[in-house]
């Protein structure tokens, strides 16, 4: 097999430090974790003791484990939030979020998956999207989504007694298993897709420079347009449901007003949920993932720059400010960890104007730093030291494990699969240089495209077999990955190869799951006829010389393979 | 002529607001200034009255006009100094300078000329390098330099009673008129070239990956190497002199130690000069323009990143910290304006590793923002409000006029030429949005390559005649000038054309001077034989069928015309 053939070229490599997994009850991490563990086992164990003690004291003080609010939004390059000087040159500002960064941690190396669906699935499960099959970006209809077997942070925290809620853009698929009330949330209101459907409305005709071309009501009569079922016109704006209860559609496409109204509703419900649980014995966990904007933009402008995303974030900033004030008024701010972050880099490829590179090359979909490094802030007054700019690597999957640790819920993390997220409680509570991670494997789609180790980076795609090419980068000296170095970086060649082999070997024991595919939008209580039609497939079995179900199951693994990126396996 | 033919295409354009130049004794600015003046005449006049009053009060309090220290170094992109978060991702820090930015003004739109010699000439004269012929980057031998007729800020402030000194890299040429003690400085120690000669030493052989190839002592015998006078081996490391006195060479090339020792000497003399003048009746002006580093780099590393420039700036930061402490100890910090800035963008083209883009596209030599926007800090405790991040446009030439204003020396600014620099005292003392400039004409070499107006930018080079091409940029939304906009920016077409015509029409009345060329390194008291040889020319008149003097005078106006950039005139 391919992994083995790769192995023969690096014949002497063994799965280093594997014996450290001494206890079958330990969480299983990726190989690289054990390399660090072998070196820091004692230090980390001692540190964990101190941290556990601190968490116990906090629990004593507040009568419960900390509340967690996780706010994640779209497509923002690292540096655009939390650094007022950069906002100055872009003609906008987010004073509230900048203040939270100044009063807490401003992470400079928060890594994510390079696009929405993978990133959201990764933070939800603590696992790279490649492991759980969520490496495709979903569009109506996606015919796929988060599998029932995946264990989300909501499920883990629920088991430990948390009240849990989701409001916003999930983008985790349109199959029934992906519905968020089926994935551990007590209550949820979510959009299953991204913001692109906001262009699938008659009003999109107004923007003549960016004509939307999907729906026939946007055009004059076309006598050649004969397949009435080809377009996904049963898509939904949003769904809502409670744990164990039915799911209902919210708003009716293509009514654009219904879509725009959702954003208010997300924040309103989040506020209600926080108020409702503030004085309860149960701590709460809220995933508040704003949809930010319709792709149609706002009718007025609140920023000088006027970029679509900046306009949305400036508005979101006001909401964030209000939410923090609310936590203060409820006197729970010092028992609430707030994480604010983007889900991936800017949509520089075919995105709206104003979505641009800031410090790094590339954006959404790219394995260069611009695709996978995002602004991220941690705020927890009295617990997290203010004024920290943190240079450590942290990966979004680490939040899964860290939230579980803070919530006293690690025993509910499954032990039968690799959890990429490592526990970063030390980084949150003790600060700079305390990360338990110095590596990131960067997948784009199903492809392992690059690996980061500290300041160094190896591009796997584009590498030449035989003589090593200049695919080695020093991210301090060449942050834009503009000129790979060959000669000075030769010592890194084997080290990166060994890292990759370790990573792939772990997959032999814990294989990736494939994509989870099914007909979309099933089981919606108030489904419209066109939605019901879609949930059954357009062609019934027996009506065609193929099985429609088979078609769905065999949708391409990755719809961008023709982009010219080399495949690594 | 060409300007006229351009004019006929925009036939209705007149030199707007020219009548505002009512008084022959007024400083002559570029056309665009008068467009703003027409709109803000009353406001600015009232504001100037308040500011003058404030300066008079300060003079009363301290018994003299403010001291000015202007620190300018090489090749740093805007954002790399003064924004700790950006330094975090590059693996280095300048805590002292960052603190000065936090305690004063952090300029986000300080524009310069796009390379060393032009930038240094511009700040020295308050004029674009194209006007004074200094648009070439000098190398040994340059056979050119700042003309005697140019009036420097040192001359202007000297006239008003300032003690003046220059220490560091001048890069203003090697002809006698350019010697800094001939250009208004009471005392000066300067390197006439850039740092590249530091590679013209035998020790450069150590760096086998970047072999220096200019000097025969670096190679074995070459029987084909027959012209003993071809190489500029009479170049000097540094010169020193006092106003009205002789000039002497300091250090002997290719002794690399002599070159490295200069940096200490620059800072030592600056410190001595400050101490000497601290309690004097005369205010002082110091231009302290560090050479930072030899291109050979430092034998040890003080930063994690380790880039050549970052290593140098981290070291310089310590010196800056000491200098500030010294001002405090002398109790003159509250009467001393300190400006810190780079001279142009990073040397991304053929430069050393670590010289990279940060927020903007391009670097040294480029007319994109990356070439011409630099980090800049203004610090003046008690006078400049701390904590300011300023989004206004300011151009390095403005410092000339502003320093003169602060020094009560504007009457010594010549009235027979265009002074590009406008008075930015209001911006320094009253802060954000108080700039008197919303425009920059960007020259690279002798070419007017782009024009900035507020957030908008027009690239002149590369523009197509006839139908307008997509050369219009919105710097808020597209800071990297990645995708010019045609349709949404159409209204800007005529506006930019009018701006250009105004600018060119002013040149008819006040023409650019050509380059000032002569044999190099004349009149050095302790000149070595090879330097004396160079100062006479390699071939004497009469020994050849051409006049060597003629050759020097006709050196190409711009040695990069084959770079493929279009010429605008």
Contacts between the chains, C-beta under 8 A, distances in Angstrom:
chain1	res1	chain2	res2	distance
A	78	B	89	7.5
A	79	B	85	6.9
A	79	B	86	7.0
A	82	B	85	7.1
A	83	B	83	6.2
A	83	B	85	4.9
A	83	B	86	7.3
A	84	B	389	5.6
A	85	B	79	6.9
A	85	B	82	7.1
A	85	B	83	4.9
A	85	B	106	6.0
A	85	B	108	5.8
A	85	B	389	5.1
A	86	B	79	7.0
A	86	B	83	7.3
A	86	B	86	7.9
A	86	B	359	6.8
A	88	B	108	4.5
A	88	B	389	5.1
A	88	B	390	7.7
A	88	B	391	4.6
A	89	B	78	7.4
A	89	B	79	8.0
A	89	B	108	4.9
A	89	B	109	7.1
A	89	B	359	6.4
A	89	B	391	7.2
A	89	B	475	7.8
A	89	B	476	7.9
A	89	B	479	6.3
A	90	B	476	5.4
A	90	B	477	7.9
A	90	B	479	6.3
A	91	B	391	7.6
A	91	B	455	6.4
A	91	B	476	3.5
A	91	B	477	8.0
A	92	B	476	7.5
A	106	B	85	6.0
A	108	B	85	5.8
A	108	B	88	4.5
A	108	B	89	5.0
A	109	B	89	7.1
A	209	B	487	6.3
A	209	B	488	7.6
A	304	B	455	7.4
A	304	B	476	6.3
A	305	B	455	7.8
A	305	B	476	3.5
A	305	B	477	5.8
A	306	B	476	6.9
A	306	B	477	6.6
A	307	B	476	7.1
A	307	B	477	4.9
A	348	B	482	7.8
A	353	B	474	7.5
A	353	B	477	5.1
A	353	B	478	6.7
A	353	B	483	7.7
A	353	B	485	7.4
A	354	B	476	7.6
A	354	B	477	4.0
A	354	B	478	7.3
A	356	B	477	7.4
A	356	B	478	5.9
A	356	B	479	6.2
A	356	B	480	5.7
A	356	B	482	6.5
A	357	B	480	5.8
A	357	B	482	7.7
A	358	B	359	6.6
A	358	B	479	8.0
A	359	B	86	6.8
A	359	B	89	6.4
A	359	B	358	6.6
A	359	B	359	6.9
A	389	B	84	5.6
A	389	B	85	5.1
A	389	B	88	5.1
A	390	B	88	7.7
A	391	B	88	4.6
A	391	B	89	7.2
A	391	B	91	7.7
A	455	B	91	6.4
A	455	B	304	7.4
A	455	B	305	7.8
A	474	B	353	7.5
A	475	B	89	7.8
A	476	B	89	7.9
A	476	B	90	5.4
A	476	B	91	3.5
A	476	B	92	7.5
A	476	B	304	6.3
A	476	B	305	3.5
A	476	B	306	7.0
A	476	B	307	7.1
A	476	B	354	7.7
A	477	B	90	7.8
A	477	B	91	8.0
A	477	B	305	5.8
A	477	B	306	6.6
A	477	B	307	4.8
A	477	B	353	5.1
A	477	B	354	4.0
A	477	B	356	7.3
A	478	B	353	6.7
A	478	B	354	7.4
A	478	B	356	6.0
A	479	B	89	6.3
A	479	B	90	6.3
A	479	B	356	6.2
A	479	B	358	8.0
A	480	B	356	5.7
A	480	B	357	5.8
A	482	B	348	7.8
A	482	B	356	6.5
A	482	B	357	7.6
A	483	B	353	7.7
A	485	B	353	7.4
A	487	B	209	6.4
A	488	B	209	7.7
